[in-house]
Amino acid sequence: MLVLLLLATAPSLAAGQPSPEPARGAEAPRSRPLSGAELDARTNEIGGLLRCPVCQGLSVADSPSSMARNMKSEVRQQLAVGYDQEQILASFERSYGEFVRLEPPMRGVNLLVWLGPLAALIVGGFFVAWIVRRSQRDAVRAGAGLIPSDLPWRDTLPADARLADAVRRTRELAYGWPGGIPPAPRSSPS
C-alpha cells in the first residue's frame, strides 16, 4: 500500500509541485481532472463565485490579497484532481461559512435575500396603484361637487393686485396666454 502511495505522488514530487489534497470532508471527485487552459478558465470562473475573506467586496478571482491567491490555488488544485464546482464551493463553505459565496444559495434565511426585493417591488406597486386610484376617486368626487376643493381653478387670480399681476405675466410668458387670461374651453362637437 505504501508503495502505491509513493508511486502515485512521485510524478508530482519530481515536477516540484505538491500533490493536490482532496477537499476536506468531501466525497470522491465527481468530475474529470482538468489541465491547461481549461483548468485556468474554470479556476477563474469558480474563483469569481467566492468572496475574498480579506477584501469582502471582491471575488477571489479579482482580489490582490495573498489569502485570495491561496484560495484560488486551492480551487485550482481541487479542479486538477477532479472535484466539480459544487464540491469545491461546499468545501469552502464548510471552511469559511456561507458568507464565502458571492451568490448565496436559495435556502433558509437566504430566501429573504433572493425574494425580498421582488416582494418589496410588488408591495410598492400595490401602494402606488392604491394612491393613484384614491387620487382619481377624489378628483371625480371633487368634480361632482361631493368634496369641496380648496384648490384654485386655472382662471382664478389671487386677491392681492400685485400678486395677480405677477400671475398674469407668468401665464403670458409660460403659456402664451394674451394678458395671462386662459382661453375658453373648447366644446366638443356632437
N, C-alpha and C positions, 0 to 999 in steps of 0.2 A: 504494500500500500504506500509506504514511504517512497519507494522507487517511482511509482506512478505520479505522486505529487511532485517530486523533483523533476521528472521528465516534462510535466505539464507547465511548470514555471520556468524551465530552463530557457526557452526561446525569449521570453520577456526579460529575464535576467541578463542574457547575452546581449540584448539590444540596449541595456542600460535603463530600461523602464520598469517600474514596479508593476507587479501583476495587479490588474484591477480587482477590487474587492466587490463582492456582491452587496446589494442593498441590505442594510441591517434589518433582520426580521422579515425579509420578503421571501416569497416563494422562488422557485427556479425561473430563469428568464423565459419569457413567453414569445420573444421575437428573435429575429436572426441578428447576429453580431454585425455591426456596421463598421465601415472603414472609409478612409479617403474623404472626398468632397461630400459624400452623403452624410458621413459622420459629423463633419463640420456644420453642415446645414441643419441637421437635426439637433445638434448641441446648441446652436444659436436659437433655434425655434423653441426648444424646451426651456432654455435659459431665459427667454422672453416671457415665459409664463410664471417664473419665480421672482419673488420680491427680494431685493438685497436687504439683509437684516441691518446693515450699516447705513445705507442711504435711504431706505424705505420708500422713497418716491421713484426709484429706478428699478428696472428689472436686472437680474443677474447678468444678462447679455449686454446691458448698457452701462452698468456701474463700473467705475475705475478702481473700486476698493479691492484690497487683497482677499477679503472674505468672499467677495463675489467671484473673483478669479478662482478661488479654491472650490467654490460650489460649482462653477462651470466645468472645472476639471473633473469633479466627481460625476457630474452629468455625463461628460464625455466618456469616462471610464465605464459607467454603467451601460451606456449605449454600445460601447465596444464589446461588452460581454454578451449583450442581447436582451437587456431589460427594455420593456416598452415604456411609452410616455406615462401611462397611469401608474405603473410600478415605481417609476422614478419620482413622480410627484407625490405619491403616497409615502415614499421613503423620506423625502424632505419634510412632508407634513408631520410625520412621526417625530422627526428631529427638532423642527422649529415651530410646530403648531400650524394651525390652519391659516394664520396670517401670512405665511410664506407664499401663498398663492396670490397672484395678482388678480385672478378671476376666481372668486370663491365659488365652490360647488353649490348647486341649488338643493340645499338640505338644511333642516333645522332653522336656526335663527337667521341664517343667510338668505332665507326666502324673503325676509324683510328688505334686504339689500337689493334683491332682484325685482321684487314685486312692489316695493314701497313707492318708487317713482311713478309707476303705472297707476297705482291706487290714488296717489295724490293728483295725478293728471285727470283721472275720471271724476274725483270729488270736486276738483276745481272747475271742470267742465259743467257739472251739475249746478254748482254755485253760480257760475256766470249765466247759465240758462235761466236759473231762478230769478236773478237780478234783472235780466232783460225782460222776461215775462212780466215781472212785477212792475217795471217802469212802463211797459206798453199798456198794461191794465190800468195803471194810474193815469196815463195820458188819455186813454179812452174815457175814463170816468171824468177827468177834468174837462174834456171836450164836450161831454154830455151835461156838464154842469153839476155833476154829483159831488165833485171835490172842488172847493174854492181854490183858485190858483193865485198865489201871490206874485207870480212872475209877470212882468210887463209884456204886452204884445209887441210886435215888431214896429208898429206905428206909434207907440206910446212914447212920450217925451217926459223927462223929469220936470218937476215943478220949478226948480231953480232956473232962471233965464240964462245965466252964463253956462250952466251945465247942459241945458237944452241946446244952446248954440253949438257947443262943442260936439254933442252927439250928432247934430245935423251935418257939421263939417266932416266928422268921421264917416258917417254914412255916405256922404257925397264922394269922399276920397276912396273908401273901401269898396262900395258897391256901385258907384257911378250914378246914384240917385240924384237927380237935379234938386237942389235945395235940401237934400237929405230926407226927402219925402219918399217913402216906398211906393212903388207902382201899385195900382189897384189889382187885386187878384183877378185872374182870367176866369171867365166862366167856361165850363166845358161844353162843347157842342152836344146837343141832344140828338 
